[in-house]
Amino acid sequence: MSTPRPASSDDPRATLRGGLPDRYLTPEDLVVMFSLPSVETVYAWRRKGIGPTGFRVGKYLRFNPAAVQAWEADQTALGDAA
């Protein structure tokens, strides 16, 4: 008798993703998440090197959700230390 496999192992896309997030975040997503005034704030953070680490896909800027979460945790820890 075989043991049932989890549903995710039946999904061939799970193998293709290989641990990648289902969706990378856009600058607009960060504006909504952090209630920022505009996407220009996200781009200014990037120029100054103070925001979450992003990467380019062609002309588009994207953010790994795990990197944004880690950056947010760092910012929260810095705020607690002050």
C-alpha positions in Angstrom: 0.0 0.0 0.0 1.5 3.4 -1.0 1.3 6.5 1.1 -0.6 9.4 -0.3 1.6 12.2 -1.7 0.9 15.8 -0.8 -1.1 17.7 -3.5 1.8 20.1 -4.2 4.0 17.2 -5.4 1.3 16.4 -8.0 1.7 19.9 -9.4 4.5 20.0 -12.0 4.7 23.8 -11.6 5.9 23.2 -8.0 9.0 21.5 -9.4 9.5 24.2 -12.0 9.3 27.0 -9.4 12.0 25.3 -7.3 11.3 27.4 -4.2 10.7 30.7 -6.1 7.8 32.8 -4.9 4.6 32.6 -6.8 4.8 36.3 -7.6 7.5 38.9 -7.4 6.5 42.4 -6.0 6.4 45.6 -8.1 7.2 49.1 -6.9 3.4 49.7 -6.8 3.0 46.7 -4.5 5.5 48.3 -2.1 3.5 51.6 -2.2 0.4 49.8 -1.1 2.1 47.6 1.5 3.9 50.5 3.2 1.3 53.3 2.5 4.0 55.3 0.6 3.1 58.5 -1.1 4.2 57.3 -4.6 6.4 54.9 -6.5 9.0 57.7 -6.7 9.7 57.0 -3.0 10.6 53.4 -3.9 12.9 54.6 -6.7 14.5 57.2 -4.3 15.1 54.5 -1.8 16.8 52.4 -4.5 19.0 55.3 -5.6 20.0 55.9 -2.0 20.5 52.2 -1.3 18.2 52.3 1.7 15.2 50.3 0.5 14.7 46.6 0.0 16.9 44.9 -2.6 15.3 44.8 -6.0 16.3 43.6 -9.4 15.6 44.4 -13.0 13.7 42.2 -15.4 14.3 44.2 -18.6 13.1 47.6 -17.8 10.9 46.5 -14.9 11.9 46.6 -11.2 10.9 43.6 -9.1 11.3 42.6 -5.5 11.5 39.2 -3.9 8.9 39.0 -1.2 11.4 37.3 1.2 13.9 40.2 0.7 11.1 42.7 1.4 10.1 40.8 4.5 13.7 40.7 5.7 14.2 44.4 5.0 11.0 45.2 6.9 12.2 43.1 9.9 15.5 44.9 9.9 13.7 48.3 9.8 11.4 47.2 12.7 14.4 46.1 14.7 16.2 49.4 14.1 13.0 51.2 15.2 12.8 49.2 18.4 16.5 49.9 19.2 16.0 53.7 19.0 
